[in-house]
Amino acid sequence: MDITIKDTEKVSPFFAFFLIHSVQIGVGILGFQRVIVKNAGYDAWMSIILAGIANQVILWLMYELLKRGNGDLISIHRKIFGKWIGGFLSTLFILYVLLAATVFLRSFTQVVQVWVFPQLSTWIFCAVLLLLACYYIVGGFRTVAGLCFLSVIYSLPLLIVLYFPLHYAHFYNFFPLMTHSPMQILQSAKMTTMEFLGVELLLLFYPFLKEPDKSRRWGHYALLYTTIFYIVFAIVAFVYFTEEQLKSTIWATLSLWKIVEFPIVERFEYIGIAIWVAVVVPNLCICLWAANYGMKRIFSFKRRRVLPILALIVLLSCSLLTNHPHIDKLNTIFSEIGFYFLYTYIPFLFLVQLILYKVKGQQR
C-alpha cells in the first residue's frame, strides 16, 4: 500500500547531507583505527579513500534506483518481486535496521561503562536513551532531521582537539609508502564497511525529501565529508601511535582525547564521551524511525503503537550482550551483512529494475 506524504512532513533537499553524515559518524569513529591497521598498516589511509569512492558509486546507484522506482525501497520491492516476496525482503531490511540500532546503542553503552561508569547498568542506560529517542521520533521526521543537523554541529569541536596530539606526532611513521599489497589495502577497505554504514537508510527516507532528486549532490557531499572525517582521525592516530600500539588499542580516538588538557579540565575524554551522546542519539533515532516507518508501510501498523515494541526489542537485544566478545562478534556480523547489502544486493536490485523497465518499454 502506497502512502502520500504531506509537504509538512518533508524537509529541504540539503538535509540529505546531515541525515547521511550523522548516521555514519557514530561509535565506530572512536576505535576504527585498530580494525583498519591490521591488514594495511599505515597504508590504511588509502583504504579509507577506496571505501569512500565505492560508497559514492553505491549512493549513485541508490538514487537512480529510487528515482526510477518513484518511491522507497518497500515500493520498489513490491513492484519488482510482488507483494509477498517483496514484503519478505522489506521485512529483512527492517530487521537489519533494528540490528543497526542495537549495535550503535550497545557499543556506545560499552564505551560509557569502560571509560566512565564501570558499574552502570546496561538496561537502565539503554532504556533512558531509547525513551529519549522515542520522544523525538513521535515528533515526526522533521524533528529527527533537525536532531541530525545538531549532531553534525556538535561533532565539529572534537575535530579541533586533534591539534593536541600533533605536538607528539611522528610523521616518519608513514614512510616508506606502499609497503602493503593491493589485496591487503582492499581487505582493509572492506574492514571500514561499518564506518560507512547508514547511507542505505536513504532507501527509506527518500520520499521525505522535497524535490529528492535535487538532494543528490548533498548526499555525495555528505559521503565526501565522512571520508575526510575518517582520514583525519586515522592520520592523527597513525602519527601518534606506533603500529603495534594501534593493534592493541581498542578505542584509539578516546586515547587521543586523554592527552588533551585545559586549565579547568583534566580528563577531556569524559567531556568527549558526554558530547558524543548528542551524536549517538540521532543514530538511534534515525534507525528506529526507519524501522517504525517500514513496519507501517509493510503491515499497515500504526506508528505510535509499534514504536514501543521496536524499542523493547532493541532493549532486550542490548541486555543480552553482556561482554566485549559478544559485542565485538555482533559488530562483525553487522559489518558483514552491511557489506553484502551495499556492494552485492544494491547493484543486483539496480540491474533487475533496469532490465524490467527496458523489457516493459519494448513491450509498449
C-alpha positions in Angstrom: 0.0 0.0 0.0 1.5 3.3 -1.1 1.1 6.3 1.1 1.0 10.0 0.5 3.5 12.1 2.4 2.4 15.6 3.3 4.6 18.6 2.5 4.6 19.5 6.2 6.4 16.2 6.9 9.1 16.8 4.3 12.5 18.5 4.7 14.6 20.5 2.2 17.0 18.6 -0.1 20.1 19.8 1.7 19.1 17.9 4.8 20.3 14.8 3.0 23.8 15.9 4.0 23.0 15.9 7.7 20.9 12.7 7.6 23.5 10.7 5.9 26.6 12.1 7.6 25.1 12.0 11.1 24.3 8.3 10.9 27.7 7.4 9.6 29.7 9.2 12.3 28.8 7.3 15.4 30.5 4.9 17.8 32.7 3.5 15.0 34.9 6.5 14.8 36.0 6.0 18.5 38.1 3.0 17.6 38.1 2.2 13.9 41.9 2.7 13.6 42.7 -0.7 15.3 40.5 -2.5 12.7 41.9 -1.0 9.6 45.5 -1.1 10.6 45.6 -4.9 11.0 45.7 -5.6 7.2 47.3 -2.5 5.7 49.3 -0.9 8.5 49.9 2.8 8.0 48.8 2.4 4.3 45.3 2.1 5.6 44.5 5.7 4.8 44.4 4.6 1.2 41.8 2.0 2.2 39.5 4.8 3.6 39.8 6.7 0.3 38.9 3.5 -1.7 35.9 2.8 0.6 34.8 6.4 0.2 34.9 6.1 -3.6 33.0 2.8 -3.6 30.3 4.4 -1.4 29.9 7.3 -3.8 29.2 4.7 -6.6 26.7 2.9 -4.4 24.9 6.2 -3.5 24.6 7.0 -7.2 23.0 3.6 -7.8 20.6 4.1 -4.9 19.5 7.5 -6.3 18.9 6.0 -9.7 17.0 3.1 -8.2 14.8 5.4 -6.2 14.2 7.9 -9.0 13.2 5.1 -11.4 11.1 3.4 -8.8 9.4 6.7 -7.7 9.2 5.7 -4.1 11.1 4.0 -1.3 12.7 0.5 -1.1 9.5 -1.1 0.1 7.6 0.1 -3.0 10.5 -0.9 -5.3 10.5 -4.4 -3.7 6.7 -4.7 -4.3 6.9 -3.6 -7.9 9.8 -5.9 -8.8 9.1 -9.1 -6.7 5.4 -8.8 -5.9 3.5 -8.4 -2.7 4.7 -11.5 -0.8 8.3 -11.8 -1.8 8.8 -8.1 -1.8 7.2 -7.8 1.6 9.5 -10.5 2.9 12.6 -8.8 1.5 11.5 -5.5 3.0 10.9 -7.1 6.4 14.5 -8.4 6.3 15.7 -4.9 5.7 13.7 -3.7 8.7 15.4 -6.4 10.8 18.7 -5.2 9.5 17.9 -1.6 10.6 16.9 -2.8 14.1 20.3 -4.7 14.2 22.0 -1.4 13.4 20.2 0.4 16.2 21.2 -2.4 18.6 24.9 -2.2 17.5 25.0 1.6 17.8 23.4 1.6 21.3 25.2 -1.3 22.9 28.6 -0.3 21.5 28.3 3.2 23.0 27.0 1.8 26.3 30.1 -0.3 26.5 32.3 2.8 26.0 30.5 4.6 28.8 30.8 1.5 31.1 34.6 1.1 30.4 35.6 4.7 30.5 33.2 6.5 32.8 30.9 4.3 34.9 32.1 0.7 35.3 29.0 -0.2 37.5 26.5 1.3 35.1 23.5 -1.0 34.4 23.2 -1.8 30.7 19.5 -2.0 30.5 18.9 1.2 32.5 21.2 3.3 30.4 19.9 1.8 27.2 16.3 2.3 28.3 16.9 6.0 29.0 18.4 6.6 25.6 15.6 4.6 23.9 13.0 6.7 25.7 14.7 9.9 24.6 14.8 8.6 21.0 11.1 7.6 21.1 10.3 11.1 22.3 12.0 12.6 19.3 10.5 10.1 16.8 7.0 10.9 18.0 7.6 14.5 16.9 7.9 13.3 13.3 10.6 13.0 10.6 11.3 16.8 10.6 12.2 16.6 14.3 14.6 13.6 13.6 16.2 15.6 10.7 16.7 18.6 13.0 18.4 16.4 15.6 20.7 15.0 12.9 21.6 18.6 11.9 22.5 19.4 15.5 24.6 16.3 15.9 26.8 17.3 12.9 27.3 20.7 14.6 28.1 19.2 18.0 30.8 16.9 16.5 32.8 19.8 15.0 34.6 20.9 18.2 36.0 17.4 18.6 38.0 17.9 15.4 39.7 20.9 16.9 41.1 18.9 19.9 43.0 16.7 17.4 45.5 19.5 17.3 46.9 18.5 20.7 48.2 15.0 19.7 50.1 16.6 16.8 52.6 18.1 19.3 53.9 14.5 19.7 53.5 13.4 16.1 56.0 11.3 14.2 55.3 11.8 10.6 58.0 9.5 9.5 55.6 6.7 10.5 54.1 6.9 7.0 57.4 6.1 5.3 58.1 4.1 3.3 54.8 4.3 1.4 53.1 1.4 -0.2 54.6 -1.4 1.9 51.5 -3.5 1.6 50.0 -5.3 -1.4 46.9 -4.0 -3.2 45.0 -7.1 -1.8 45.8 -6.0 1.8 44.7 -2.5 1.1 41.4 -3.8 -0.3 40.9 -6.1 2.7 41.4 -3.1 4.9 38.9 -1.1 2.8 36.4 -3.9 3.5 37.0 -3.6 7.2 35.9 0.1 7.0 32.4 -1.0 6.0 30.8 -0.4 9.3 32.2 3.1 9.4 30.3 4.0 6.3 27.1 2.1 7.0 24.0 4.2 7.4 23.9 5.6 3.8 21.4 2.8 3.0 18.7 4.5 5.1 18.3 6.8 2.2 16.2 4.0 0.7 13.5 4.7 3.3 13.6 8.5 3.9 14.0 9.4 0.2 10.3 10.3 -0.1 10.5 12.7 2.8 12.9 15.0 0.9 11.4 17.8 -1.1 12.4 17.5 -4.7 14.5 14.5 -3.8 16.5 14.4 -7.0 18.0 17.8 -6.0 19.4 16.2 -2.8 21.8 14.1 -4.9 24.7 16.5 -4.6 24.1 16.9 -0.8 24.2 13.1 -0.4 27.6 13.0 -2.3 28.9 15.9 -0.2 27.9 14.0 2.9 29.9 11.0 1.9 32.9 13.1 0.9 32.8 14.9 4.3 32.5 11.5 6.1 35.6 10.2 4.2 37.6 13.3 5.1 36.5 12.9 8.7 37.8 9.4 8.9 41.0 10.2 7.1 41.8 13.0 9.5 41.1 10.8 12.6 43.2 8.0 11.1 46.2 10.1 10.2 46.4 11.7 13.6 46.3 8.3 15.2 48.9 6.9 12.8 51.4 9.7 13.6 50.8 9.5 17.4 50.8 5.7 18.0 53.1 3.0 16.8 51.6 0.3 14.6 51.8 -2.3 17.4 50.2 0.1 19.9 47.3 0.7 17.5 46.7 -3.0 17.0 46.2 -3.3 20.8 44.3 -0.1 21.4 40.5 -0.7 21.2 39.4 3.0 21.3 42.3 4.9 19.7 40.3 8.2 19.4 39.4 8.2 23.1 43.1 7.6 23.9 44.0 10.6 21.8 41.5 12.7 23.8 43.2 11.6 27.1 46.2 13.8 26.3 44.1 16.9 25.9 44.4 19.3 28.8 42.9 22.6 29.6 43.4 24.8 32.7 40.0 23.7 34.1 39.7 20.3 32.5 42.0 17.3 33.4 40.1 14.4 31.8 38.8 15.7 28.4 37.7 12.2 27.3 34.8 12.4 29.8 33.6 15.6 28.1 34.2 14.0 24.7 32.0 11.0 25.7 29.3 13.3 27.1 29.3 15.3 23.8 29.1 12.0 21.8 25.7 11.3 23.4 24.4 14.0 21.1 25.9 12.1 18.2 24.7 8.6 19.1 21.1 9.5 20.0 20.4 10.8 16.4 21.9 7.5 15.1 19.4 5.7 17.3 16.6 8.0 16.3 17.0 7.6 12.5 17.3 3.8 12.8 14.2 3.4 15.0 12.3 5.9 12.8 13.2 3.9 9.7 12.1 0.6 11.3 8.9 2.2 12.6 8.1 3.7 9.2 8.9 0.4 7.4 6.6 -1.5 9.6 3.8 1.0 8.8 4.5 0.6 5.1 4.6 -3.2 5.1 2.0 -4.2 7.6 -0.1 -1.0 7.9 0.6 -0.9 11.7 0.0 2.4 13.5 3.4 4.0 14.1 2.8 5.1 17.7 1.7 1.6 18.7 4.6 -0.3 17.1 7.3 2.1 18.2 7.4 0.9 21.8 7.6 -2.7 20.7 10.6 -2.0 18.4 12.3 -0.1 21.2 11.7 -3.0 23.6 13.2 -5.4 21.1 16.4 -3.3 20.9 16.5 -3.0 24.7 16.2 -6.8 25.2 18.9 -7.4 22.5 21.3 -4.9 24.2 20.7 -6.6 27.6 21.6 -10.0 26.2 25.1 -8.7 25.1 26.9 -8.9 28.4 30.6 -8.7 27.5 33.0 -7.4 24.9 33.5 -10.6 22.8 29.7 -10.7 22.3 29.5 -7.1 21.3 32.6 -7.4 19.0 31.0 -10.5 17.4 27.8 -8.7 16.8 29.7 -5.7 15.2 31.5 -8.1 12.9 28.2 -9.8 11.8 26.6 -6.4 11.2 29.5 -5.2 9.2 29.4 -8.4 7.0 25.7 -8.1 6.4 26.1 -4.4 5.6 28.9 -5.1 3.2 27.0 -7.6 1.1 23.8 -5.5 1.2 25.7 -2.4 -0.1 28.0 -4.0 -2.6 26.0 -7.0 -3.8 22.3 -6.5 -3.2 22.0 -2.9 -4.3 23.8 -3.4 -7.6 21.7 -6.6 -8.2 18.5 -4.7 -7.5 19.6 -1.9 -9.8 20.3 -4.3 -12.6 17.0 -6.2 -12.2 15.0 -3.0 -12.1 16.8 -1.7 -15.2 16.1 -4.9 -17.1 12.5 -4.9 -16.2 12.0 -1.3 -17.2 13.7 -1.9 -20.6 11.5 -5.0 -21.2 8.4 -3.0 -20.4 9.5 -0.2 -22.6 10.0 -2.6 -25.6 6.5 -4.2 -25.0 4.9 -0.7 -25.1 
